């Protein structure tokens, strides 16, 4: 038996983003600018930014979207595209995406 889209679990992950030396504030500002517009997206369930306490410039974005379509809509949104266009200048390496499965 296959699941229909309405019963599929949400898509959740943590994105780990590490700032280049001297780029911590620019990366932090850019990530903060993503939070509110993303939370307003219809398929967004959770979008929360954290900074690693002991390693300044290492950020974690906890993300959860209703389904693959919602995640794709987020990736195509103007605010995400604007971030992605500049991210290489702020990041040591591409974001690490850690996919999560909720335990219920």
Buried (B, 14 or more C-beta within 10 A) or exposed (E): EEEEEEEEEBBBBBBBBBBBEEBBEBBBEBBEEBBEBBEEBEBBBEBEBEBEEEEEBBBBBBBBBBBEEBBEBBEEBEBBEBBEEEBEEBBEEEBEEEEBEEEE
